[in-house]
Amino acid sequence: MAEYLLAEVLGRQPKQVRRLLVRTSVLERVNGELADLLTGGSGGGRILRELEQANAFVVALDTQRSWFHYHTLFADLLQLELLDTTPHDELARLHGAAAAWFAEHGFPVEAVRHAQVAQDWCLATRVLSDHWFGLVLDGRAATADELLAGFPAGVIAADAELTALLAARQLDQGSFAEAERNLQLAAAGAASVPAERRGHLQVALAMLRLNLARLRGDVAVVVEEARRLLEQDGNLAAAQLGLGEELRAVALLGIGTTELWTARFDEAERHLEQARALAHRIGRPYLEFSSLVFRAIAEAIRSSARAVEPSTQAIELAGRHGWTDDPLAAGAYMALGAALTGQGRLEEAEPWIERAERTVGEEAQPASGLSLLYVRAELELARGRDQDALAALRAGERLTERLVAPHPLATRLRALLLRTLVRMGATERAEQVLAELDDNERETAEMRATVAALRLAQDDPRAAALALEPVLDGSVSVTRRPSLSEAFVLEATARDALGDPDAAVRALERALDIAEPDGAVLPFLLHPVPVLLERHPRHRTAHASLISELLDLLGGASRSSSPPAELLSPREPLSESETRVLRYLPTDLSAREIADELFLSWHTVKTHIRHLYAKLGTHTRHETVERARALGLLAPSPHRLAS
């Protein structure tokens, strides 16, 4: 095949065409202007169109036939020919010319890659620094990381701008100490940066310090850095970076997420919604996606029902843009899983929680890992798997040690851990831990409910009711509606044990009042009271239907409904081209290899895959294959046939 391509395809071309093919083989894609630049000739666009029309292993990438690429095998042979016939310094010149052209025409990724091959570190640094945050805001953080990895360590260490980007990469990896150290080094080296670029560096450092503070839950620093970003000089530098109004959205997002973790939910919701609306207006879908994810998390803490919409919107947006494996998507999966768990829809919740666990590692984001472990523990407790819940909560305890600033979820997690110990009969251990808490934590609504659960387990309902009193009369602040419902369930249990059935009925009715609007039944699963529910007078309740559902749940029935309609057939019929691509998805071939097999461009194959995700209602390649098999669009799995 190689001999044929060299002799029959390349060898038969006129000298001008051979020169064009060989010299432009350094490019992943080429147009007429680039071809003329690298050959020093003219008419490159016409030659490429003629080659494509003649099926000479040249493929058009767009309908206008302005961009082209070469078949993979043909391109490899052309590059070998180039290496054999071209001096090394001439190769560097070709890559340098391509880098300059891509930089000038707004193609930063290709510009950096060619500049790195040419070892033009100044150009590569300038382009990557100017476009790093734009790539991240477009959901292409992995690409930005890959480009940074293309610099030698010595080049990064000697350049303040690259050192700042290294800190950004370390933040994403959860290496906070290393990130902070490199931020300090970058700030110290700012004087060595050309004067016209120092504003860029200061904006970059402010954005990174804000992100570090947000991840650590340091409210004061987040607010300080957000204000710094919104200063006039910062706005000017941000505009030069191509950020413009994105800066305000980033600042609003940073403030909103920090308010979320410090339980200032109303302020968080307002700022996150402002960030989402601004991101949507300026066409920054990744910023909109980020805002939706954190809003979903905020809603999941307060209301099961209200969390479903923003989490679903975030998941749909991730599917449209190929962000389903982005670590941030784990927050949306987790929020939806938490909402479904809160509503007692445990079978539906578990796949979303599992997806969140697959998407983000605990070590990368301590706050996210902590939240995820908490949600997993609630699910396991609702199922009666106390040992599994305890394992998740112990892992969460270890994660709290990595948080620099106090995290509000830490108290909730500790309270849930103690209640799990009580459920498992370890009352002495729970008593010991409670005694070691400081007064502020012991007085929270979560800890008072924990004390009540402990006293009930110790057959002291009067002490349980006494512990709950400040929660029920409003003396102790309750930010989560489920926490208040839980307190009333425990109060009903205590009053019933004290021989006061009327007070027990009133408390149970208040718990049902709170649970009904959201369908938030989790408190009844964590503290089962089937006898009280059976006895609850039907003529004195507005929640007869909910009581019936709760009794079914406590009896082992599932609230999961029949499979959604979208699982029974594709949302839209698949086109012939999409079906051809679908048949390759069960293989180990990459998108680029599938493109080569079908003689399509990589971009076309990626588009077809995105359409398949949308039409089949899936988010990953594996899911798409499984859904297609279930619908009869592919042959059944060999494993299923074997079984």
C-alpha positions in Angstrom: 0.0 0.0 0.0 2.8 2.4 0.9 4.6 1.7 -2.4 1.3 2.2 -4.3 0.7 5.5 -2.6 4.2 6.8 -3.2 4.5 5.6 -6.8 0.9 5.8 -8.1 -0.5 8.8 -6.2 2.4 11.0 -5.2 4.8 10.1 -8.0 2.3 10.8 -10.7 1.6 14.3 -9.5 3.2 17.4 -11.1 6.2 18.8 -9.2 4.1 21.8 -7.9 1.5 19.4 -6.5 4.0 17.0 -4.9 5.7 20.0 -3.2 2.4 21.2 -1.9 1.4 17.7 -0.5 4.8 17.1 1.1 5.3 20.5 2.7 1.7 20.8 4.0 1.9 17.3 5.6 3.1 19.1 8.8 -0.5 20.3 9.2 -3.5 18.3 10.5 -5.7 20.4 8.2 -4.9 22.8 5.4 -6.5 25.5 3.3 -5.4 27.3 0.2 -3.8 30.3 2.0 -1.8 28.0 4.3 -0.7 25.9 1.3 0.5 29.0 -0.5 2.3 30.2 2.6 4.2 26.9 3.1 5.1 26.4 -0.5 5.8 30.0 -1.5 3.5 29.4 -4.5 -0.1 30.2 -5.4 -3.3 28.4 -6.3 -3.1 26.0 -3.4 -6.9 26.1 -2.8 -7.6 25.1 -6.4 -5.0 22.3 -6.3 -6.5 20.9 -3.1 -10.1 20.9 -4.5 -8.9 19.1 -7.6 -7.1 16.5 -5.6 -10.2 16.0 -3.4 -12.4 15.7 -6.5 -10.0 13.1 -8.0 -10.2 11.0 -4.8 -6.4 11.4 -4.3 -6.7 10.7 -0.5 -7.6 14.4 0.2 -10.8 14.9 2.1 -12.8 18.1 2.4 -13.7 19.1 6.0 -16.5 21.6 5.2 -19.2 22.1 2.7 -17.5 25.1 1.2 -14.4 22.8 0.5 -12.1 25.4 1.9 -10.4 23.1 4.6 -8.9 19.7 3.8 -7.0 16.9 5.5 -5.1 13.9 4.2 -6.0 10.3 4.8 -4.0 9.1 7.8 -1.8 6.6 6.0 -1.2 9.0 3.1 -0.3 11.8 5.6 2.2 9.5 7.4 3.9 8.7 4.2 4.1 12.4 3.2 5.6 13.2 6.5 8.3 10.5 6.0 9.0 11.9 2.6 9.3 15.4 4.2 11.8 14.2 6.8 13.9 12.4 4.2 14.1 15.5 1.8 14.0 18.5 4.1 16.7 19.9 6.4 15.8 20.2 10.1 15.9 24.0 10.2 13.5 24.1 7.2 11.1 21.9 9.1 11.2 24.3 12.0 10.6 27.1 9.6 7.5 25.4 8.2 6.1 24.8 11.7 6.9 28.4 12.7 5.2 29.8 9.7 2.1 27.7 10.4 2.1 28.8 14.1 2.2 32.4 13.2 -0.7 32.0 10.6 -2.9 30.1 13.1 -2.2 32.6 15.8 -3.1 35.5 13.6 -6.3 33.9 12.4 -7.6 32.9 15.8 -6.7 29.2 16.0 -4.8 29.1 19.3 -4.6 25.3 19.8 -2.9 24.7 16.4 -0.8 27.8 16.8 0.6 26.6 20.2 1.3 23.1 18.9 3.2 24.3 15.8 5.1 26.8 17.9 6.2 24.1 20.3 7.4 21.9 17.4 9.3 24.9 16.1 10.6 25.6 19.7 9.3 29.1 19.4 8.6 29.2 23.1 7.9 33.0 23.2 5.0 32.7 20.6 3.7 29.5 22.2 3.7 31.1 25.7 2.0 34.3 24.5 -0.8 32.4 22.6 -1.5 29.9 25.4 -1.5 32.6 28.1 -3.9 34.7 26.1 -6.3 31.9 25.4 -6.0 29.6 28.4 -9.1 30.9 30.2 -11.1 31.1 27.0 -10.3 27.4 26.5 -11.4 26.6 30.0 -14.6 28.6 29.7 -15.4 26.7 26.5 -15.1 23.4 28.4 -11.7 22.5 26.9 -9.6 22.4 30.0 -8.1 19.1 29.0 -6.9 20.6 25.8 -5.3 23.5 27.7 -3.6 21.0 30.0 -2.3 19.0 27.1 -0.8 22.2 25.5 0.9 23.2 28.8 2.4 19.7 29.1 4.1 20.4 25.7 6.5 22.9 27.3 9.8 21.7 28.9 9.8 22.0 32.7 12.7 24.5 32.5 10.8 26.8 30.1 7.7 26.8 32.5 9.9 27.5 35.5 11.6 30.4 33.9 8.3 32.1 32.7 5.9 33.7 35.2 2.9 33.4 32.8 3.5 29.7 32.3 4.0 29.2 36.0 0.6 30.7 36.6 -0.9 28.3 34.1 0.8 25.4 35.9 -0.9 26.6 39.1 -4.2 26.5 37.2 -3.5 22.9 36.2 -2.6 21.9 39.7 -5.8 23.5 41.0 -7.9 21.3 38.7 -5.9 18.3 40.0 -6.6 19.2 43.6 -3.0 20.0 44.4 -3.8 23.1 46.4 -0.4 23.5 48.2 1.6 23.2 44.9 -0.9 25.6 43.2 -0.5 28.2 45.9 3.3 27.9 45.8 3.3 28.5 42.0 0.9 31.4 42.3 3.4 33.0 44.6 6.3 32.3 42.3 4.3 33.7 39.3 3.5 36.9 41.3 7.1 37.3 42.3 8.2 36.9 38.7 5.7 39.4 37.3 8.4 42.1 36.9 10.2 39.9 34.3 7.0 39.9 32.1 6.9 42.5 29.4 5.1 45.6 30.6 2.3 45.3 28.0 1.5 41.8 29.3 1.6 42.4 33.1 -2.1 43.3 33.1 -2.9 39.9 31.6 -0.9 38.2 34.3 -2.5 40.1 37.1 -6.0 39.1 35.8 -4.9 35.5 35.5 -3.5 35.5 39.1 -6.7 37.1 40.5 -8.9 34.5 38.7 -6.7 31.6 40.0 -6.6 33.0 43.6 -10.4 33.3 43.4 -10.7 29.7 42.3 -8.3 28.5 45.0 -10.3 30.4 47.7 -13.6 29.0 46.3 -12.3 25.4 46.5 -11.2 26.0 50.0 -14.4 27.7 51.0 -12.5 30.9 52.0 -15.3 33.5 51.7 -13.3 36.6 52.5 -10.7 35.9 49.9 -13.3 35.0 47.2 -15.0 38.4 47.8 -11.7 40.2 47.7 -10.5 38.6 44.5 -13.9 39.0 42.8 -13.8 42.7 43.5 -10.3 42.9 42.2 -11.4 41.3 39.0 -14.1 43.9 38.5 -11.8 46.9 38.9 -11.3 49.0 35.8 -7.7 48.0 35.1 -8.7 44.4 35.5 -11.5 44.8 33.0 -9.2 46.3 30.4 -6.7 43.4 30.7 -9.6 40.9 30.6 -10.9 42.5 27.4 -7.4 42.1 25.9 -7.5 38.5 27.0 -10.8 38.1 25.1 -12.9 37.6 28.3 -14.9 40.9 28.5 -18.2 40.3 30.3 -17.1 36.7 31.1 -15.1 38.2 34.0 -18.3 39.4 35.7 -19.9 36.0 35.3 -16.8 34.3 36.7 -16.8 36.7 39.7 -20.6 36.0 40.3 -20.0 32.3 40.0 -17.1 32.4 42.5 -19.2 34.4 45.0 -22.3 32.2 44.5 -20.5 28.9 45.0 -18.8 30.1 48.1 -22.1 31.3 49.5 -23.5 27.9 48.8 -20.8 26.1 50.8 -21.3 28.6 53.7 -25.1 27.9 53.7 -26.1 31.4 52.5 -28.5 29.8 50.1 -30.7 32.8 49.1 -27.6 34.9 48.2 -26.0 31.9 46.5 -29.1 31.3 44.3 -29.3 34.9 43.3 -25.6 35.2 42.3 -25.6 31.8 40.5 -28.7 32.7 38.5 -27.2 36.1 37.6 -24.0 34.2 36.4 -26.1 31.8 34.4 -28.2 34.5 32.8 -25.1 36.5 31.9 -23.3 33.5 30.5 -26.3 32.6 28.4 -26.5 36.1 27.0 -22.9 36.3 26.0 -22.8 32.8 24.6 -20.5 31.1 27.1 -22.2 27.7 27.5 -19.6 26.2 29.9 -20.0 29.1 32.3 -23.8 28.6 32.0 -23.3 24.9 32.6 -21.1 25.7 35.7 -23.7 28.0 37.1 -26.5 25.4 36.6 -24.5 22.7 38.3 -23.9 24.8 41.5 -27.4 26.0 41.5 -28.6 22.4 41.3 -26.4 21.5 44.3 -27.8 24.5 46.3 -31.3 23.4 45.5 -30.6 19.8 46.4 -29.6 20.9 49.9 -32.8 22.8 50.4 -35.5 21.1 48.2 -35.6 17.8 46.4 -38.2 18.9 43.9 -36.5 22.2 43.0 -33.1 20.5 42.3 -34.4 18.3 39.5 -34.8 21.1 36.9 -31.4 22.8 37.1 -29.6 19.4 37.4 -31.5 18.1 34.4 -30.7 21.3 32.4 -27.0 21.0 33.3 -26.9 17.4 32.2 -28.6 18.2 28.9 -26.2 21.1 28.3 -23.3 18.8 29.0 -24.6 16.2 26.6 -25.0 18.8 23.8 -21.4 20.0 24.2 -19.6 16.8 25.0 -19.0 17.6 28.7 -20.6 14.4 30.2 -17.2 13.2 31.5 -16.1 16.7 32.8 -15.5 16.5 36.5 -18.0 19.4 37.0 -20.8 17.2 35.5 -20.4 15.0 38.5 -22.0 17.8 40.5 -25.1 17.7 38.3 -25.3 13.9 38.5 -24.9 14.1 42.3 -27.6 16.8 42.7 -30.0 14.7 40.7 -29.1 11.6 42.6 -29.6 13.5 45.9 -32.9 14.9 44.8 -34.2 11.4 43.8 -32.9 9.9 47.1 -34.7 12.6 49.0 -37.9 11.6 47.2 -37.4 7.9 48.0 -36.8 7.0 44.4 -33.8 5.0 45.3 -33.5 2.8 42.2 -33.5 5.9 40.0 -31.1 7.7 42.2 -28.3 5.1 42.3 -27.3 5.3 38.5 -26.8 9.0 38.9 -24.8 8.7 42.0 -22.7 6.0 40.4 -22.1 8.2 37.4 -21.0 11.0 39.7 -18.6 8.6 41.4 -17.1 7.5 38.0 -16.8 11.1 36.8 -14.9 12.7 39.6 -12.3 11.3 42.0 -12.5 12.1 45.7 -8.9 13.2 45.8 -9.3 15.8 43.0 -11.9 18.0 44.7 -12.3 17.6 48.5 -15.5 19.6 48.7 -17.1 17.7 45.8 -15.9 14.4 47.2 -17.3 15.2 50.6 -20.8 16.0 49.1 -20.8 12.9 47.0 -19.9 10.6 50.0 -22.7 12.3 52.0 -25.2 11.6 49.3 -24.0 8.0 48.9 -24.4 7.5 52.7 -28.0 8.8 52.7 -28.8 6.4 49.9 -27.3 3.4 51.7 -29.1 4.4 55.0 -32.4 4.7 53.2 -31.8 1.1 51.9 -30.9 -0.2 55.3 -27.3 -0.8 54.4 -25.8 0.8 57.5 -22.3 -0.7 57.1 -21.9 0.7 53.6 -23.2 4.1 54.8 -20.7 4.1 57.6 -17.8 3.3 55.2 -18.8 6.3 53.0 -19.1 8.6 56.0 -15.7 7.5 57.4 -14.2 8.4 54.0 -15.9 11.7 54.1 -14.4 12.4 57.6 -10.9 11.9 56.1 -11.7 14.3 53.3 -12.7 17.1 55.8 -9.1 17.1 56.9 -8.0 18.4 53.5 -10.3 21.5 53.7 -8.5 24.6 54.7 -11.6 26.5 55.8 -14.5 25.0 57.8 -17.1 23.4 55.5 -20.8 23.5 56.5 -21.3 20.0 55.2 -18.7 18.7 57.7 -21.1 19.1 60.6 -24.0 17.5 58.7 -21.7 14.6 57.7 -20.5 14.1 61.3 -24.1 14.2 62.5 -25.1 11.6 60.0 -22.2 9.4 61.0 -23.2 9.6 64.7 -26.8 8.7 63.8 -25.5 5.8 61.8 -23.5 4.6 64.8 -26.7 4.9 66.9 -28.6 2.8 64.3 -25.9 0.2 64.6 -26.0 0.1 68.4 -22.8 1.9 69.0 -24.4 4.4 71.4 -21.4 4.7 73.8 -19.2 5.7 70.9 -21.7 8.3 69.7 -22.0 9.7 73.2 -18.3 10.0 73.5 -18.0 11.9 70.2 -20.9 14.3 71.1 -19.2 15.1 74.4 -16.0 16.1 72.5 -17.8 18.6 70.2 -17.6 22.3 70.8 -20.7 24.2 72.0 -21.3 25.8 68.6 -21.5 22.5 66.7 -23.4 20.8 69.4 -26.1 23.4 69.2 -26.8 23.0 65.5 -30.1 21.6 64.3 -28.4 18.5 62.9 -26.6 17.7 66.1 -29.7 18.3 68.2 -31.5 15.8 66.0 -28.6 13.4 66.5 -28.9 13.8 70.3 -32.6 13.1 70.1 -32.0 9.9 68.0 -29.4 8.8 70.6 -31.7 9.5 73.6 -34.5 7.6 71.9 -32.1 4.6 71.4 -31.3 4.9 75.1 -35.1 4.8 76.0 -35.1 8.4 77.2 -37.8 10.1 75.1 -38.1 13.0 77.5 -34.5 14.0 76.9 -35.0 13.5 73.2 -38.0 15.9 73.2 -35.9 18.4 75.2 -33.1 18.3 72.7 -35.5 19.0 69.8 -37.3 21.9 71.5 -35.1 24.8 70.2 -35.2 23.3 66.7 -39.0 23.1 66.6 -39.7 26.5 68.2 -37.3 28.3 65.8 -34.6 29.2 68.4 -32.1 27.2 66.3 -31.7 28.1 62.7 -32.7 25.4 60.2 -31.5 25.9 56.6 -32.7 22.6 55.2 -36.4 21.7 55.0 -35.7 18.0 55.3 -33.8 18.7 58.6 -37.0 20.3 60.0 -39.1 17.4 58.8 -36.7 15.0 60.4 -36.9 16.8 63.7 -40.7 16.5 63.7 -40.5 12.8 62.9 -38.2 12.3 65.9 -40.5 14.5 68.0 -43.5 12.3 67.0 -41.6 9.2 68.1 -40.6 10.8 71.5 -44.2 12.1 72.2 -45.7 8.7 71.4 -43.2 7.0 73.7 -44.2 9.5 76.4 -47.8 8.5 76.1 -49.0 11.7 74.5 -50.7 10.5 71.2 -52.2 13.9 70.4 -48.8 15.6 70.5 -47.4 12.7 68.4 -50.2 13.2 65.8 -49.5 16.9 65.6 -45.7 16.4 65.2 -46.2 13.8 62.5 -48.7 16.0 60.6 -46.1 18.8 60.7 -43.5 16.4 59.3 -45.9 15.4 56.5 -46.7 19.1 55.8 -43.1 19.8 55.1 -42.5 16.6 53.1 -45.5 16.8 50.8 -44.6 19.7 48.5 -41.3 18.2 47.5 -42.1 14.6 48.0 -39.2 14.6 50.4 -39.7 11.4 52.2 -36.1 10.6 53.2 -36.5 11.6 56.9 -39.2 8.9 57.2 -36.8 6.3 55.6 -33.9 7.3 57.9 -36.2 7.2 61.0 -39.0 4.7 60.1 -42.2 5.1 62.0 -44.6 2.7 60.2 -46.7 2.1 63.4 -47.3 5.9 63.8 -48.2 6.2 60.1 -50.6 3.3 60.3 -52.3 4.9 63.4 -52.3 8.4 61.9 -56.0 9.4 61.7 -57.1 9.6 58.1 -59.8 12.0 58.9 -57.3 14.4 60.5 -54.7 14.5 57.8 -54.3 16.2 54.4 -51.6 13.6 53.4 -53.4 10.3 53.1 -51.8 9.6 49.7 -48.3 10.4 51.0 -48.9 8.2 54.0 -49.8 5.3 51.7 -46.7 5.8 49.6 -44.5 5.9 52.7 -46.0 2.7 54.0 -45.3 1.1 50.7 -41.7 2.3 50.8 -41.2 1.1 54.3 -42.7 -2.2 53.3 -40.0 -2.6 50.5 -42.0 -1.3 47.5 -40.2 1.1 45.1 -41.4 4.5 44.0 -39.6 4.0 40.7 -42.0 4.3 37.9 -42.0 2.3 34.6 -39.2 3.0 32.2 -39.5 6.5 30.7 -40.9 6.8 27.2 -37.6 7.9 25.8 -36.1 4.5 26.7 -38.6 2.7 24.5 -37.6 4.3 21.2 -35.2 7.0 19.9 -36.3 10.6 20.3 -35.8 11.1 16.6 -35.1 8.5 13.8 -31.4 8.0 13.1 -30.1 9.0 9.7 -28.2 6.5 7.5 -24.9 8.2 8.3 -25.6 8.2 12.1 -26.4 4.5 11.8 -23.1 3.8 10.1 -21.2 5.5 12.8 -23.3 3.8 15.5 -22.2 0.4 14.2 -18.6 1.2 15.0 -19.2 2.4 18.6 -19.1 -1.1 20.1 -15.5 -1.5 18.7 -12.3 -0.2 20.3 -11.8 2.3 17.5 -11.4 6.0 18.4 -13.4 8.7 16.7 -10.5 9.4 14.4 -10.1 5.8 13.5 -13.8 5.5 12.7 -13.5 8.6 10.5 -10.7 6.9 8.6 -12.7 3.7 8.2 -15.7 5.6 6.8 -13.6 8.2 4.8 -15.2 11.0 6.8 -13.6 13.9 8.7 -13.1 13.5 12.4 -15.3 16.5 13.0 -18.2 14.9 11.0 -17.9 11.7 13.1 -17.9 13.7 16.4 -21.1 15.5 15.1 -22.8 12.2 14.4 -21.9 10.9 17.8 -23.3 14.0 19.5 -26.5 13.5 17.5 -26.7 9.9 18.6 -26.4 10.9 22.2 -29.2 13.4 21.8 -31.5 11.0 19.9 -30.9 8.1 22.2 -30.9 10.2 25.4 -27.5 9.0 26.5 -24.3 10.7 27.7 -21.4 8.3 27.0 -20.3 5.9 24.3 -21.0 2.9 26.5 -24.5 4.1 27.4 -25.2 4.7 23.7 -24.2 1.1 22.8 -26.3 -0.3 25.5 -29.3 1.8 24.6 -28.9 0.9 20.9 -28.8 -2.8 21.8 -31.9 -2.5 23.9 -33.7 -0.8 21.0 -32.6 -3.5 18.5 -30.4 -1.1 16.6 -27.3 -3.3 17.2 -26.8 -7.0 17.7 -27.2 -8.1 21.4 -24.1 -8.2 23.6 -22.3 -11.6 23.5 -22.5 -11.7 27.3 -26.3 -11.4 27.2 -26.5 -14.1 24.6 -24.4 -16.4 26.7 -26.6 -15.8 29.7 
